Amino acid sequence: MTAPTDKPHLSREHMLELLRQMIRIRRFEDKCAELYTQEKIRGFLHLYDGEEAVAVGVIPVLEKRDRIVATYREHGHALVRGVPMTTVMAEMYGKQEGCSHGRGGSMHLFDQATNFHGGNAIVGGGLPLAIGLALADHMQGNDLVIACFFGEGAVAEGEFHESMNLAVLWGLPVLFVCENNLYAMGTALALSESETDIQRKASCYRIASEAVDGMDVVAVEAAARRAVHAVRESHKPYFLECRTYRLRAHSMFDPQLYREKTEIEAWRPKEPIVRFQGWLQANHMIHPDEVPRLEAEIDAEIAEAVAFAEAGTWEPVEQLTRFTYAESAATAGR
């Protein structure tokens, strides 16, 4: 295998695809927020506004056979991975036609066909799952990369350290992707971590690591190419810290009393869509009418997804015990 180039091949088509995917995530989630206020979507809802460059920069670098484990802020990851928007939206509605049959909702998207092994409502909960998947593949002789996304808040959890340690001891091909948005729910990074340079923690476990500007989609993709190549060649873990920022509240219930509005506004000019689109326009690399065309195509896809979800069906009450421990125990005792 040849070594990857440090920079992605920035063809015009590729640049438009990077921009399209980020706008697609943003507008899908804007619609989800609107539907939430209408009580069409219920429960918890954690939006990715400001962090789109991470999913868009990392996931397309992976092969289709590779596996992905995400967090509860995973709508963007699922969409970029190729989980149909229709089934994602139906899952948000809690309908049977959803990617998790309406049983997972916003925080538990899952799709076996795309090797998207789900969001996880537990902070850091996906880390040991990624280790288990990697160990299973290793034992079966599968040459795969397992990409595990998590926030910097998960770094304070015990399973983070356990997972990093086991990945090295067992020689597992896990790409750890830390989406450092500076706030673990409502706790600033400096209040939860004595060492705020997150990628340095990987050195304690002798894991190769890198930190990248998570608001720059091109920089993220370049770093992801290096990381995935390293994991695939060495069959050892790699740690990638993407330094980003969450522009929306932690969840729809969050009053954001822990940070000033002026701080959020200072970050808005740095957010990935504004930044990348501005760079493309300044360098005359996109036509003025292309962004409205992209947005119109995305809005049509979103409208189709909403219609699909609205037309979806609720699971019959008599089937609600499916996939439960009680049903499994009863079946085993027959």
N, C-alpha and C positions, 0 to 999 in steps of 0.2 A: 504494500500500500504506500502511495506517495504521501509525503508530508503535506498538510493543508497550507494554503496561503494564509498570511496573517489577516488579509482583508477579503470580504466577500466580493464576488464578481458583480460589480455594480452596473449591470446592464439597465437600460431604461425600464424594461419589463420587470426586472427584479426590484428596482426602487419603487415602482408603482405598486407592486405586490406587498412590499413591506408597509407602505403607507396605507394601502387598502385594508390590510389585516388589522392595523392599529385602529383605524377609523371604524372598522366593523365591530370590534370589541366595544369601543366607546359608545357607539350609537345603540348597540344591542343593550348595553347596561343602562343607558339613559332611558330606554324604553321600559326596561325592567323596573327602574325606580318609579316611573310614571304608573306602571301597572300595580306597583306595591301600594302607592297612595290610593289607588282605586280598590284595594283589597282583592285584586285578582291573584296576586302573589302574596303568600302569607309566610309567617315564621321569620327566620333570620335571613338577611340579605346583606352580603358583604361585596362591595364593588371595587373594581380594579383601576379606577380612574387615576391616571398618572403613571401606572406601572406596566402599561401595555408593551413597551419595548422589550421587556424581559421575556414574556411568552413568545412574542413574534420573533425575537432574535435567537432564542434557544431551540424551540421545538422543531422548526423546519429543518434544522441541522441533523436531527436524529433520523434514523431509518424507520420505516413503518413497523419493522419487527421489534424495535426497541420498546421499552416499557416506560410509562410515566406515572408517577404518584404525585398528587397535588395537595393543596391546602383547601380550606373552606372558601377561599377567594379564587375559585378555579374556573369561572365561566370562560375567561379568555383562553386559558390553557386548553379547555375542551374544544372551543371553536377552532383554534389554530390547529389542533391535532386532527381535526376533521370530523368530530362528532357533529352530526347534522343539527343545524340551528333549530329545526322543527322539533326534534326530540329533546333538545336542551330546554326550549321554552315550555314544552309540554310537561317536562319534569318540574320546572319552576311552578307550574300551575298545580302540580300534584296529580296529573292525569296518567292513566294506564299506559298511554302511548309514549310517555317519557322514557328517557334513556335508562332510568332506574325503576321503570314501571310505576312512577309516581310515589315511590316509597322513600326516596332520598331527599328530594327537594334541592334547593339551592346549594347546600353544603355537601351533597353526596352524589354528584354526577359520576356516572360509571358507564363505560362502553367497551365491551370485550373486543368488538370488531376492530377498534383502533388501538388496542392495548393501552387504553386509558383506564388506569386502575383506581380511579376515584379520587374525589375530594375527601377530606376528613375533618370532622367537626372538632377534633381534639388538637390543641396546639402541640405540634411536634409528633402527632400520632402517625403520620405517614412515614416517618423515618424508619422505625423498626419494620414496617411493612415492606419498604424498599429493600431492606437487608434480607428479609425472608424471600422476596422474589428473586433477588440476586443470587442467594444461596441455592435456591431451587434450580435456577438456570445453570449455575455452576455445576451442581451435582448431575444434571442431565446432559451436560456438555453443550449447552446452548451458548453461542457467542453473541450475547446481547449487551446493550448498555441500559441501565436503569437510571432514569433521571428523576430525582426527588426534589421537589420544590417545597420551600418552607420559609417562614418569615424570621426576622432576627429575634423575635420573642421566643421562638422554639429553641434558640441556642441556650437559654437559661434552664431548659428542661433536662432531666436526667437521661431521657431516651436519646437526646442528641449525642451526648458523650458516649453512651453505650453503643450507639449505631456507628459512630465514627471509629471507635475502637475495634469493633467486630469487622468492619469493612476492611481494615488494614490487616488484622490478624488472619482473616479468612481469604484475603486477596480477592475482594469482590468488585466488579466493574460498576460502581455506583457514581454517578455524577451528582454531587450535592450542589443544589442551586439555592443560595440564600437570597431572598428578595428583601433586602434591608430597606424598609421604608421609614425607619427612624422611630416608629412608635409601635410598641407591643400593646395593642388595644389602646389604652389611654396612658401608657407608661413610656416616657421618653427613654431612648437608648441608654443615655448616661446614668439613668436611675435604676436600670436593671442589669447592666453589664459593667464590671470594673474595667474590662478591656473592650473598648468600643470599636477597635479595628477587628472586625469579625473574622476576616480571612486568616488572620494570624493564629486563630485557635486551631486551625487545621494542622499547623506545624507541630503542635503538641502531640499529634498522632502520626506524624511523618507522612502527611498527605500533601501532595502538590496542590498549590492554591493560587488564586488570582483574584484581584478586585477590579471591577470595571464600572464605568459610568452607566448606570442602569437607565438613564434617561436618553441615551444615545443608541438607537437601534442598530446602527452599523457597528459600533464598538462592541455591543453585546453579541452580535452574530459572529464577529471575528473571534472574540474570546471563546464563544461556544464551539466554534470549529476547532480551535486549539485543544479545548477541554475534551471534546468527544473523541478526537483523534488520539489523545493521550490515553484515555480510558480504554479505547478499543485495541490499541497497540499493546498496552502494558497489562491489561486486565486488572488494573488497580484503581482505587477511587481517586477522584479529583474534586476539589472544592472551588466553586465559583461564587463570589459575592457580588451581587448586582446592587449597587447603591442607587436607590430610587426614592420616590416620595409618594405618599397616598394623598391625593387632593380631596377626596371625599371623606366623610366620617368613617370610623371603623366599621360601623353597621348602620342600618337605618334607624336604630334606637339611640345612637350615640349623639349627645349634645355638643361634643367637642369642647369641653370646658378646660382641657389640658393644653391647648395651644391657641395663640392669638390669630385672628383672621388676617392680620397683616403678614404673618408668616406664610400662610397659604397663598396669599396673593403674590408674595415675592417669588414663590416657586412656579406660578403659572406660566411665565415666559420660558421656563426651562423644561416644561413638560414635553414628552416625546413627540407627540403629533405636531404641536406648534413648532417645535424645534426642527424636526425633519422636513416638514412641509415648507417652512420658511427657507431652509437651506436649499431645497430643490428649486423653489421659485427664484431665489436670489441668483442661482447658477443657471437659470433658464433651462432646467432639466425636465420640467413638466409644463404643459400648456395651461393657461388660466382656466379653461373650461373643463379640465380633466377631473379636478376635485369635485365639483358639483355633479359630474357624471357618475363618479364613484359613489358619492353619497346617495344619489338617486337609486342606483343598483342595490346598494346595501339596504336602503329603506324599503325597497320592494321585497327583499329577502326577509326582513324583519316582519313586514306586514303578513307575509305568507306564514311565518312561524307563529305569529299571534293567532292567525285564523286556524292553523292546525291545532294549537293548544285549546282555543275556544271550542272547537268541534270535538275535542277529545272526550273520553268517557271516564267517569269515576269508577274505581274498583268496587264491585258489589260487596256489601257488608259480609256476606257469607264466605267471602274469600280472604278476609282480612287476617286470618290465622295462617295463611300460607307463608312459608319462609321463616317461621318462628320456631323457637326451641320447643314450644308445646306440641306443635305439629310433628316435629322430628321425633320427639320422645314417644308420642302416641304411635307413630308409624313403626318405630323400632320395637315397640312392645307387642305388636300384632303377631 
